[in-house]
Amino acid sequence: MNDAVGTGLGLVGVAHHMWEKVCEKVKRAVVFMDAGCAENLHWVGGMSRLLQAGALNIKEFSCFEAGAPEQAKAVFVVSTLLKGRTADVIRDIVTLSSFQYCVVITAVSHSVHLFANNVMAELEQDLVFEQFGELLCQWMGNMNYTAEVMHLPLLIAPLAPHFFVTTAYSSLFSFVPQDLKRINSTRPDKKKFGSLNDVDYQSLPFELQIQIRSLVSSLSSMFELVKLKEECFAVGPTSRIIAGELANYPQTKHRRKTAQHKASVVFIDRTLDLTGSVAHHGDSLVEKILSMLPKFPGLTNDVKVNMVDLTAVQNNEETQNMIASGCLSQPNDPSAKALWESMLNMKQKEAVMEVRRHLVEAASKENLPIKMSLGRVTPEQLNSYVQLFKSNLKALENHCGLLQLTMATVQTLRHTCYSKWDNFLAFERLLLQTLVDCDLSRVLTQLLPMIKPHGERDYFDYNPEEILILLVYIYSVIGELKLDSVLDKAEREVKKALLQALCDEPNLSQLLQEITGCSSAPELTFDRATGVVEQVFETLQGIARARAHMRQFKALYNPGGNTHQATYKPLVKQVLEEIFHPDRPDTMDIEYMSGGLTELLKTGFSMFMKVSRPHPSDHPLLIIFLVGGVTASEVRMIKESVSAHKPSCQVIVLSTRLLKPLDVTQLIFATDRLHPDIGV
């Protein structure tokens, strides 16, 4: 396995090392695990890893679960603070069981527990953990029973050697301009902030402070394990706060003095470029799989693959849940894991051909009667190859991971929404050409006839969720609006059509339920729907202003000309071009976050003396952290862009989640970013 960091444990090694520590504790124990940690484990070995280490059973972290009477040991693995709801669930499980030995492993460090309990001093001993250990003994009913409470930074899930997601922070999203109003609502008039760039860490709601401090603490612990000294940079107001907290985190001082390796960490706000997260021009098979197949229950970054076709069971709605679903994560199958990484790094045509190549090689290895055919790969062809494994149980077992990825590909290429992807792509290209003179009213006029109520739509028309995706694309790519009566009229017409479409929906999708706060269509009154539409457009107008403060990265598209069409230019690509510019100009929109007095003096002196100011291209390792999520095509684009500009530089992509278009609308329209659920 090639680790993403060349020396030390490497980040892939860190992820596995943390779970080895968990495995040391699970022998003869029933394990209770929350969703954030379960998804992390999903990408580094899955449940089988714990079962092979001697775990008796693995259960959901829920107050409705408990140990069997004969089970004396429990291990709890949680991604949250040991207080509030998390503590209540542990208490309920323990009191309903007959445990004599409890181990609690939390991904939140002791220093963050002190912060959450308003203890500012750093204590020598882990006081909060000791107190929770005593509570565990009380709940078990005997103070002589054994309780252990410990912290492990179970932060990153390796989706590829160069790409990691922070599974416990999937709800963390960068600010949108409307959040400024919410932050100011609790502040006196004289202390209100003028812009999101003025907002500091201390002014955030306490839940969000804890979430950011916890992320920073885990990042610092991870860098300590790989002996890394980082220099922090930020693009955007949320990133500035996170990068500033990491740069000045007290526990990093010793690590930075003794670290053997150096890296630049560039945090980037997703809000600055939402176009890339909802666009359909990435040419990525993985992006289409994530968008079209149902989400795997309890996971954010994987899908449910129907495997019924590989059995004798008839494939219909009633039988779909009878056979265990497949998924994309294949950490225990080297061949399937290599295929998944290829799919992530390739354009769609190459990825589909790679799926066929792996399938043909596997069939040949098992002496299956495969008929080779060259030319275009079709889902029918792939499915015919898959069927060869159906009657050979040994071959099925040997290549189970490969077959799951192949079935995901087949089901995506055959999906009823597959042709709609091209419709989105065509409309997005048309929008870019219309935006040449920044006339949003013309774009909205083109969109208006596409917004239809349920009774007037056919399959190829856009539903309300898809209209929201297009609106996010439009408002993010256009940037600052030129407000006038023509635009106001166009917006009113679109609002009216969207309101009609919402009110006519016979059933509300999960997303519409979250946006409207209604669990069923009859609950959605006209007045309530009106308020929702107004809120949506207020958010959209804020998204258009998101880059107003920027000097270099204001535009997300090249307007084109007589010889070439207008094209979308991703913010991340612009950032990378600036980082690797041969002249190393001052990076005006990539802000260096100083870590202490020495760095501050160096930055200050550089203004009037020949002192080298820190630059993101200074080090052999570049870590790009997208706050709010990243798409599969963006991961590929980052890797290709760095290779083109500086082949000697290693790049790692970190993000809060792997995005698909509907995720973005949920995160910006239906999520309370300022008050995250931290289990308290």
N, C-alpha and C positions, 0 to 999 in steps of 0.2 A: 504493500500500500504506500503510495507516494503522499507523504504528509504535506499540507499546504505551507507549513513553515519548515524550511530545510533542516533545521537542527532542533535539539530539544525533543520534547514529546510531539510537537506539531499539534495543530488544532484538531485534526481528526483523532490523533492519539489522545488528546485531552478529553474529548467526548467519550471515548472508550474507557479511558482510565477512570473517569468518574463513576461509570457504571460497574467497573470492576470493584470499586470501593463499596458500592451498594451490594453487589453479589456476595461480598465477604460477610454480610450481615443476615442474609436471607435463609440460610440453611435451617430446615425444619420449621419454617415460619410461614404464616399466611400474610401476604403482602397486600396492602391497600394503597392505591396510587391515584393521584388526581390527573385531570386531563392534560395539563401542561407537561408534567413529567412523563405521562404515558406516551404522548406524541414524540417526546425526545427519545425515549427508549425504542419506539417504533422504527427509528432510522439507524439505531446502533445495535440491533440484534433481536428486538421484539421480546415477547413474553418468554420465548424458549430459552433466552439467555438466563433469566431468573430461575426457571424450572430446572435447567441443567445445573445451576448452582445450588439446588436443593430446596427451593421454595415449594411449599405444599400446594399453594393456590395463589392466584392473583385476582384481586377483586377491585371493583370500583370504589373510589373514596366517597362514600355516601352513608348517611345516618341510617339508611335502610339495610345496610350490610352488617355482618358480625362474624366472629369466628365460630367454628363448630366446637362442641363441648370438649372434645379431646385435643384441641389445638391450644397449646400453652404459650406459643410465641407469636408476636405480631410485629411486622415492620411497616411503618407508614412513610411513604415517599411523597412529599408535597412541594409545590412551587411557590407557596404563599407564606405569609407571616403566621406564627403560632399564637394567634389570638382571634377573637371574634368567631366568625362562622367556622373557620378551620379548626379551632380549638373545640368548639361545640361538637363537630362531627367526630373528632378523635374521642372525645369523652363519651359520646353516645355509643360508638362501636366498642370501646373498652368496657363500659359498664354492662353491655349486653353479652359480653363474651366471658371466657374463663382464663384470660391470659395471666401468666406469671412473669413474663418477660416481654417488654415493649421497647422497640427502637423507633425513634422518630428522626427522619432525615428531611431537612428543609433546604430548599435552594436559596433561601434568604439568609444572608450572613448575620452574625450576632450584632455587628455594629449597626446594621439597619434595624434590627429588633430594638436596640437601645434608642435609636432615633425615633422609631414609631411609638415608643413609650415615653418620649420626651426626656430621655436621659442623655444629656449632652456630653458627659465625661466618658472617656474610653476606659473601661474597667479591665483589670488584669485577668480576672476569671470570667467565664461565660455565665454571668449571673442569671440572665433570662432563661437560658437553657437549663440551668440547675433547678430553677424554680418550676419550670415545666416538667422536669423529671419527677419532682416531688408530687406534682398534680397527677401524673401518670400512676404513681404508686397508690395514691388515694383512690383513684378511679378503679384500679385493679383490686382494691380492698385490703391491701397488706403492704405496709411501708417497708417490709423486708424483701419484697419482690424487686426485680431488676428493671431499671428504666435507663435508657440511653437517649440523649438528644444531641444531634450533631448537624453541622452545616456542610453541604457539598455543593459547589457551583455547577449545578446541572443546567447549564445555560443553552448550549448550542447543539443543534441536530445537524449532522453533516449530510446534506442532500447530494453533495459531490465533494471531491477533494478541495475544490476552490470556492464552494458555496455552502453557507450555513444559515440556518434560521434560528431565531431565539423563540422557541415555541411557547414559552410562558408569557411572552409579551406580544402576542398576535393582535391584541386590541389596541396597542400603543400606536397612535397616529399623530403625525405632525399637525400643528395648529392650522385652522383655517381662520380667515379674518374675523368671522363672526364670534370666535372664541374671545376676542378682545373685549367685546361688549359684555360677555359673561364674567370675565375677570374683573372688569371695571365696575360691574354692578355691586360688588361688595366693598368698594373702596370709596373714601370721601372724595368730594369734587376736586379738591386741590391736589389729590394724589392719583388721579386717574392717568393711565398711560395713553400717550398719543398714538402709539403703534405697537404691533407685536414685537418689534425689535427692541422696545424699551422694557419689555416684561422680563423680570429676573426670576430665579428659582424660588426665592422666598415668598414671592407674591402668588405662587400657584396654589391651588387647593391641596390640602394635606395628603389626600390619597394619591394625587399625581406626583407630589414630591417623593412619597415613599416608593412609587413604581419606578421613577427615574433613579433614585438613590440605589434601589435594589439592582437595577440593570447595570449601573456604573460599578457597583461593588462586585458583581459577577464578572463583568468584563475585566476588571482589575485582577481578580483571582485567576482568571483564565490566562491573562498576559504573564502573571507571575509563574504559572506552570510552564510556559514556553520561554521563560527568561527574556521577556521582551520589554524594551523601553519604547514607548510610543510618544509621538508628537501629534497633538489633536488639532484638527481643522474643522470648520463648520460652514455649511451653506444653508442659510435659513434660520429663523428664530428658534424653532424647537431644537434643532441641531446645536445651535450656539449654547443653549442651556445644558444639554446633555454633555457636549464636548467640554464645556467649562467645568462642570462637576467632575468629570473624569480627570481633566488636567490638574485640578486642585484637590483631588481626593486624598485625604491625609495618609491613608494606608499605603499609598504608592511610593512614598519617598525612598524607602529602603530598596524597593524593587528597582527603581530607576537608577540607583547608584550602582547596583551590582549586575544589572541585566547585560547579557552577552550580545543581544540582537536589537536592531532598531527598526521601527516601522512608522509610517505616516498613517494616521487614521482620519479619514475624511467622512464626516457625518453629513448627510444630505436630506433635506425635508422633501417628503413625497408630494406635499401640497404644491410645491413650486412647479411640478410637471405632472398633472393628473392625466394629461393627454396620453402619455405613454402607457399608463396603467389601464386605460379603457380601450386603447386602439386595437385594431385587428390587422395591422400591417407588419406584425413581427415574424411571419412565416415560420412559426414554431409548432411542431406537432404536440409537444408537451403542453403548450398554452391551450390548444384546442381540446386536448384530453381533459385538462383541469376545468375548462369552461363547460364542456358538454356532458361529462359523466357525473353521476351524483357524488356528493361529498361523502367520504368514508365517515361513518358515525363517530363523533367525538374528536375527529381530527380536523385541522385547518389546512394542511398541506398535502393531502392525499385524496384519492378517489376510490369509489367502490366499483370493482370490475365484476360483471356477471359471468360466472364460470359454469353455468348450467349446461352450456353446449358441449362441455367436455365430459358429461355424464349421460346416463340413459334416461334421465328425468326429462320430461317434456318442458320446453322453455315457454313459460307464460307468467303472468303476474302472480299467480298463486304459488308458483314453485320457486320464484326468484330468491326468497329468503330461506329455502330449504337447504341450499348448498352454500357453504362458506364463501364469502366474496374474496376476490383477489384484490391486489393493490399495486401501487407503483414502487413502493419501498421494498428492496430485496437485499438487505445487508448480509444475509447468510449464504447467498448464492453468487460467487464471484463472476460467473458468466453473465447472469441477469443484471448484476450491479454494473458491470462494464457497459452493457447495452443501455441501461437507464442513463448513465453518464453521457454516452454518445447521443442519445435522443435529446438530452438537455443542451448539448453543445452544437448540434447540427441544425441546418434548415430542414423544413419538412420533407422535401423530396429525398434528401440524403438519409434522413432518419428512418423513413419508411423502407428504403432499400437496405439499411442496416438491420432492421427488424427481420426482413426476408433472409438476409445472409445468415444471421444467427440461427434462424429457424431451419434453413437448409442444412447447415453444418450439424445441428442437433439431430435432425432426421437421419442424416448420413451416418452419424456416429452410432445410432440405434438400429441401423440397417432397415429403416422404414422405406417402403417403395415410393420414394418421392420422384415426381416428374418435374424436372427443371424447366423453367420458361424465362426467357429474357424479356426486356422491355418494361413497360410501365407496371408498377406494383398496384394491384387492386385488392380491396378488402375480400373479395371472393377468392382470389388466389391464396391470400394469407390464411383464410378460414379453411380452405381445402387442405393446406399443409397441417394446420392445427388438428384437423380431424384424424390424421394418421396416428396421432399419439393417443387417441381416445380408447382404442382397444388394447393398448400395450401399457399395462399398469406400471411396469418398471420404468419405461421411457417417460411416462407421465410424471412419476415421482422425481426422476433425475433432472427433468427440465421444467419443473413447476413454475419457477420464477420467470423464465423466458416465456412460457405460455400465458402467464398473467399479463405481461407487458404486450404480448402479441394480441391478446383478446381486447386489451384497452385500446390498442391501435385500430383493430377491426371495428369495434363498437363505435369509436369516434368517427371513422371514415364513413360508416353506414348511418350515423345519427341523423335524425330528421332535421336537426338544426345546422348540419354541416354546410348545406348550400347557403344558409342565411349568413354565414360568416363572410362569404364573398359579397353579399349585398351590403353588409356593414362596410367592408373594405372599399367598395365602389363609392358609397356615399361619403365616406371620410375623405377620399381623394377629391371628390367633387367639392366638398366643403373647403378644402385647402385652396383650390383654384378660385373659389368665390371670395376667399378672405384676402385676396391680393391687395385690395384697397381698404382693408380693415372695416368693412361695412357689415356689422353684425346683423343689421335689420334685413339685409338681403338673404343672409344665411337662414335666419329664423323664418323668413317668408318661404324658403325652399323646404324647410322642415315641416311647416304647418300642415300641408295636406297629408303628411304621413302619420299624423296623430289622429287615430280613429277610435271611437268607442267600440266596446267588445262586439256588439251586434253587427258592426260594419266591417270588421277585420276578417281577412282570410289568413291562412297559415304564414304567408310571406310578409304580412304587415307587422309593424313593430308594436309590442305590448308596452304598457306604461314603464316597466323597469328598463326596457331597451331604449325608450325615448329618454329616460334619465341618463343613461350611459352616453347617448349622443349629445345631450345638453352639456354634460361634464366635459366631453371632448371639445366641444365648440368654445365654451367659456374659458377653459384652461389654455387652449392654444392661442386664442385671440389676444389675451392680455388686457391691459387697461382699456376701459370702454369710453367711447365718446358719446356721452349722454345727450340725446336730443329728442324732439317730439316724435320723429320717425321711428327711432329705436323703442321709445316708450310704447308706441302703438303696436309695433311688432311683438313686443314682449306681452302686452295685454292679450293679443290674439292667441299666442301660444299658451299662456296661462289658462285662458278660457277653454281651449281645446283639451288641455291636459286635465283640467278640472272635470270636464265632461267624461273623459275616458276613465278617470278614477271612480267617479260616482256610478258609472255603468258596469264596473267590474262585478261579475256575479260571485266570484271568489277572490279573496285577497291572498296573494302569494306571501311567503314568509317575509320577504323584504318589505312588501307594502304594509304588512301588519306592523313591522318594526318602525317604519317611517310614520305611519298614521297613528300608531298606538291603539289600533282596533284589531280585535281577534277575528272579526267576521265582517262581511260586506254590509249587512244591515246596520251595524254600529257606526259606519262611516256616514255621518250626516253631511249635508251640503256645506254647512258652516264650518264643520271640522275639516272637510276636504279643502275648502277655500283657504283656511289657515295653514294647512300643510303645503299647498302650492305656493303661497306667499313666502313661507319659510324656505322652501326649496330654491326659489329665485333669489332670495336674499343671500343664501349660501353660494349660489352660482355667481352672483355679482361680486361676492367676496373672493371667490376663486380667481376671477378675472383680475383682481387687484393684487394677487399673492406675490407677484414679482415687481410690484411698483417701486420698491425700495432698491432694486438691483441696478447695477451700472453696466455690467458685462452681459448678464444672462437674462435680459428682458424679453427677448423674442424666442419662440419655440419653432419657428418655421422660416425657411428661405422663400421669399416671395416669387422666385422664378423670373422669367423674362421671355424674350422672343424665342430663345433657343431651348429653354428647359422649363418644366412645370414647377409649380410651388411644391416644396417638400417639407415634411415635419423634421425638425432637428432636435433630438432628445437633449434635455438638460444635462443628463449624466455624460453624454458624449461631449458636450460643450465643456463641461468641467474637466474631463480627462484631456481634451485638446489643450486647455489652458495649463493644466498641470505639467504636461510634457512638451510645452512650447519650447523650441530650442533656445530662444532668447531669455527664458525664465523671467518674464515681466512680473511686476507686482500683481498678485492675485487679489483684485479689489473685492470680489464677491466670495472668495474663499478665505474666510477669516481664521487667522492663527489664534488659538486659545492658549495663552501662556500658563505655565505651571509653576508658579512661585516667583520670588523676587528676581532670581538670576535670569530667568527667561524674559521677565518683564523688562529688565534693564537692557537685555540684548535687543529686544524688539524696539525699545525706545531709542537706544543709541544708534540703531540702524537708520534712523530718520536723518541724522546729521553726521554720522561717522561711517567709515568703511567696515561695518560689522555685518557679517552674513546673517541675513534674516531667515528664519526657518521657512522652508519651502516644501510642499507636499512631495516633490520628486527627489528629495535629498536621500532617501533610504531605499534599500533593495526590495523592501516589502511595502506594498500599498494595500491598505484595507479600506474598502468603500462600504460604509454602513448606511443603507437607505432606511430612514425612519418612517415607517408606514407601509413597507412592503415593496417587492420588486417582482417583475414578470420574468418568465423564462427567457423571452427574447432579449430582455435587458441584460440578464446575466451573461448570455452569449455575446452580446454587443460589447459589454465591458471587457470581457476576456479578449475579444478580437481587437478592440481599440488599443488596449495596453500592449498587446503583442506587436501591433503595427508601429506604435510610437516608441516603445522602449522594450524590446524583447528580453532584455536581461532582468527586467523588473517582475517580481512575482506579484500577483494580484489575488486578493481574497474578497469575495462579496459576502457581506453580512447583512441580514435584514430581519425585520420582525415577522415577515411571512412571505410565502410565495403567492402572488396575487393573480386573480382573474377579474374581468370587468365588474361583475356583480358585487364582488367584495368591496370595491372602491365606493360604489353607491351606498352600500350598507355602512361603511366606515365614516363617510362624510355626512350622510343624511340621518342616520339612525343611531349613531353611537355617541354617548356622552364622553367625549375625549377628556374632559377636565376632571371627571369623577370616576376613574376606572374601578372595576370590581377587583379588589386586591384580597378578597377572602375575609375581610374584617367586618 
